[in-house]
Amino acid sequence: MFLTDNWKDYELLDTGNGEKLERWGSHVLRRPDPQIIWPLLNESNEWRQAGGHYHRSSSGGGQWDFKPDLPERWTIGWNDLRFHIKPTGFKHTGLFPEQAVNWEWMINKIQSANRPIKVLNLFAYTGGATVACAYAGASVCHVDAAKGMVQWAKENVQLSGLADHPVRFITDDVFKFVQREQRRGSKYDAIIMDPPSYGRGPSGETWKLENDLFPFIQSCMGILSDNPLFMLINSYTTGISSTVLHNILSMAMKDKFGGKITSGEIGLPITKSGLVLPCGILGRWEA
């Protein structure tokens, strides 16, 4: 397992009964998590005094219950990087802290490459990976279909003091964007993707990870440079093993480029119990 354990501004305090208690900077949030099927042994005052508590509805969705002193949004840092945190209507906060294990890996890969690196970040959300790669010195193309998420990513880049770095922000359907880049002859040295389990495009196109991930990766092969540095796939789709990502990357990348493939679960340490909360899977190809 890839364990993300080098945060100062984030801490997974406790877990139980389908919920997690997290510290984001100086603010504590209580949120549901389907992986937490073990009991809560002691609901301490910290649980009851959380600044925000997301209550899941039995009919789907849910809503937040906020304490009056919780700000609408605030900033946290990971090393030299800075991110806006804001509780959203879908229980999320705009950041997946477990991804710091990937940020650190990408920064090391880019800085040790000793050459200019062009990175394409697909399904790029609020730009955690974009910020990390820009910080490492790469030029980055950030693509997401949600205008609000792209704007949030721009703010994170600025927060981190990287506004003058070469980052291009694209609000578009990632599949159509990749097809256009193929026609234009564009090339990238590294590709990052965090594809959803299921999605629907602006013109009614449907995406189902089990059916569409491998063909999409094959299309991305057409925009990889002749000397690629890495490809990273993240997934939060339940029921998909990290070995599946390993196999897909092996079929897509190994024959043409050789290199090394690693895969596994990502986890966050739980302070109170000493256990680890699994937080999705990753697959990495590197030259």
C-alpha positions in Angstrom: 0.0 0.0 0.0 1.1 3.6 -0.8 0.7 5.4 2.6 0.3 9.2 2.6 1.7 10.1 6.0 3.6 13.4 5.4 0.8 16.0 6.0 0.9 18.7 8.7 -2.3 20.6 7.7 -4.4 17.4 7.3 -5.0 14.6 9.7 -7.4 11.7 9.7 -8.3 11.8 13.4 -10.7 8.9 13.8 -13.1 6.6 12.0 -16.1 4.4 12.7 -19.8 3.7 11.9 -19.4 4.7 8.3 -17.8 8.1 9.1 -14.4 9.8 9.3 -13.3 12.7 11.4 -10.7 14.9 9.7 -8.7 18.0 10.5 -8.2 20.3 7.6 -5.8 23.0 8.9 -7.5 24.3 12.1 -11.0 23.1 11.1 -12.5 19.6 11.8 -15.0 18.0 9.5 -17.1 14.8 9.9 -17.9 13.0 6.6 -19.3 9.6 5.5 -17.0 7.0 3.9 -18.3 3.7 2.5 -15.1 1.9 3.3 -15.6 2.4 7.0 -17.6 -0.6 8.0 -16.1 -1.0 11.5 -17.7 0.4 14.6 -16.9 3.7 16.3 -15.6 2.7 19.7 -15.9 6.0 21.4 -17.7 9.1 20.1 -15.6 11.7 21.8 -16.5 15.4 22.1 -14.3 16.0 19.1 -16.8 14.1 17.0 -19.7 16.1 18.4 -17.9 19.5 18.1 -16.9 19.1 14.4 -17.2 22.4 12.5 -19.1 20.6 9.7 -21.0 17.4 9.6 -22.2 15.9 6.3 -25.4 13.8 6.8 -26.1 11.3 4.1 -29.7 10.9 3.1 -31.2 7.4 2.8 -32.6 8.4 -0.6 -29.2 9.5 -1.9 -27.1 12.7 -1.6 -27.2 14.5 1.7 -26.5 17.9 3.3 -24.0 19.7 5.6 -24.6 20.9 9.1 -22.2 23.7 9.8 -21.2 25.4 13.0 -21.4 29.2 12.9 -17.7 29.7 13.1 -16.8 27.5 10.1 -15.6 29.7 7.2 -17.0 29.2 3.7 -13.5 28.3 2.6 -10.0 28.3 3.9 -6.4 27.4 2.9 -4.2 24.5 3.8 -0.7 23.7 2.7 1.3 20.6 1.8 5.0 21.5 1.8 5.2 24.6 -0.5 1.9 24.0 -2.2 -1.4 25.7 -1.1 -5.0 24.7 -1.7 -8.4 26.2 -1.1 -10.7 23.9 1.0 -14.5 24.4 0.7 -17.1 21.8 1.7 -19.3 21.1 -1.4 -22.8 19.7 -1.8 -21.4 16.3 -2.6 -19.6 15.9 0.7 -16.2 16.7 -0.9 -13.8 19.5 0.1 -12.0 20.1 -3.2 -9.0 18.1 -2.3 -8.1 14.4 -1.9 -5.2 14.4 0.7 -4.2 10.8 0.0 -3.0 12.0 -3.5 0.0 13.7 -1.8 1.8 10.3 -2.3 1.4 10.9 -6.0 2.4 14.6 -5.9 5.6 13.7 -4.2 6.4 10.9 -6.8 5.6 13.2 -9.8 7.7 16.0 -8.4 10.7 13.7 -8.0 10.2 12.2 -11.5 10.0 15.7 -13.2 12.9 17.2 -11.3 15.2 14.3 -11.9 14.4 14.2 -15.6 16.9 17.0 -16.4 14.9 18.0 -19.5 11.7 20.0 -20.3 8.6 18.0 -19.4 5.1 18.5 -20.8 2.3 17.1 -18.6 -1.3 16.5 -19.5 -3.7 16.3 -16.5 -7.1 14.8 -17.5 -10.2 14.8 -15.4 -8.1 17.2 -13.5 -10.6 18.5 -10.9 -9.2 21.3 -8.7 -5.6 20.7 -9.8 -3.7 19.0 -7.0 -1.5 17.2 -9.6 -1.4 20.3 -11.8 0.0 22.4 -8.9 2.5 19.7 -8.0 3.8 19.3 -11.6 4.0 23.1 -12.2 5.9 23.4 -8.9 8.4 20.7 -10.2 9.1 22.8 -13.3 6.9 21.1 -15.9 4.6 22.8 -18.4 1.1 21.5 -17.7 -2.2 21.3 -19.6 -5.1 21.0 -17.2 -8.4 19.6 -18.6 -11.7 19.2 -16.9 -15.3 19.4 -18.1 -16.5 21.4 -15.1 -15.9 25.2 -15.4 -16.1 25.7 -11.6 -13.4 23.1 -11.0 -11.1 24.6 -13.6 -11.5 28.0 -11.9 -10.7 26.4 -8.5 -7.6 24.9 -10.0 -6.5 28.3 -11.3 -6.9 29.7 -7.8 -4.8 26.9 -6.3 -2.0 27.5 -8.8 -2.0 31.2 -7.8 -2.2 30.4 -4.1 1.0 28.3 -4.5 2.8 31.2 -6.2 2.9 29.6 -9.6 0.8 32.0 -11.6 3.8 32.8 -13.9 4.4 29.1 -14.6 3.3 27.6 -18.0 -0.1 26.1 -17.1 -2.9 25.9 -19.7 -6.4 25.5 -18.4 -9.0 23.8 -20.7 -12.7 23.4 -19.9 -13.8 20.6 -22.2 -14.8 17.0 -22.6 -11.5 15.1 -22.1 -12.2 12.6 -24.9 -12.8 15.2 -27.5 -9.8 17.2 -26.3 -7.5 14.1 -26.7 -8.9 13.5 -30.2 -8.2 17.1 -31.2 -4.7 16.9 -29.8 -4.1 13.8 -31.9 -5.2 15.7 -35.0 -3.0 18.6 -34.1 0.0 16.4 -33.6 0.5 17.5 -30.0 2.7 15.4 -27.7 3.1 15.1 -24.0 5.9 13.5 -21.9 3.5 12.5 -19.0 -0.2 11.9 -18.7 -2.2 11.9 -15.5 -5.8 10.8 -15.3 -8.4 10.3 -12.6 -11.4 8.9 -14.6 -14.8 8.6 -13.0 -16.7 5.4 -12.6 -19.5 6.7 -14.7 -20.1 9.9 -16.5 -22.2 11.6 -19.2 -20.7 14.1 -21.7 -22.2 17.4 -22.8 -23.8 15.9 -25.8 -25.2 12.8 -24.0 -22.1 10.6 -24.4 -21.7 8.0 -21.7 -18.6 6.8 -20.0 -18.3 3.6 -18.0 -14.9 2.9 -16.7 -15.1 -0.9 -17.2 -15.9 -0.5 -20.9 -14.0 2.7 -21.8 -10.8 3.0 -19.8 -8.6 0.8 -22.0 -9.8 2.3 -25.4 -9.2 5.8 -23.9 -5.7 4.9 -22.8 -5.0 3.6 -26.3 -6.1 6.9 -27.7 -3.8 8.7 -25.3 -0.9 6.7 -26.7 -1.2 8.8 -29.8 -0.2 12.0 -27.9 2.6 10.6 -25.9 6.1 11.8 -26.9 8.7 9.4 -28.2 10.5 9.6 -24.9 7.7 9.6 -22.3 8.4 10.0 -18.6 5.4 8.6 -16.8 1.7 7.7 -17.0 -0.4 7.7 -13.8 -4.0 6.4 -13.4 -6.0 7.0 -10.3 -9.3 5.3 -9.6 -11.9 5.4 -6.8 -14.2 2.9 -8.6 -15.3 0.2 -6.1 -14.8 -3.3 -7.3 -11.8 -2.5 -9.5 -8.5 -4.0 -8.3 -5.1 -2.2 -8.6 -4.0 -5.3 -10.6 -6.5 -4.3 -13.3 -4.6 -0.9 -13.7 -1.3 -2.8 -13.7 -2.5 -5.1 -16.5 -3.9 -2.2 -18.6 -0.7 -0.2 -18.3 1.3 -3.3 -19.2 -0.7 -4.0 -22.3 -0.7 -0.3 -23.4 2.8 0.7 -22.5 5.2 -2.2 -21.9 5.6 -3.5 -25.4 6.3 0.0 -26.9 8.3 1.7 -24.2 9.5 -1.0 -21.8 9.8 0.7 -18.4 8.4 -0.2 -15.0 4.9 -0.6 -13.7 3.7 -0.3 -10.1 0.2 -0.5 -8.7 -1.5 -0.7 -5.4 -3.9 0.8 -2.9 -3.5 4.3 -1.5 -4.1 4.8 2.2 -4.3 7.3 5.0 -3.2 6.6 8.6 -5.8 6.9 11.3 -4.4 8.8 14.3 -6.5 7.4 17.1 -6.6 3.7 16.1 -3.3 3.3 14.2 -5.3 1.6 11.4 -5.2 2.6 7.7 -8.1 3.8 5.7 -8.0 2.6 2.0 -8.6 5.5 -0.4 -8.6 4.2 -3.9 -6.0 2.7 -6.2 -3.3 3.8 -8.5 -1.3 2.4 -11.5 2.0 4.0 -12.5 4.1 3.5 -15.6 7.6 5.1 -15.6 10.4 5.0 -18.0 
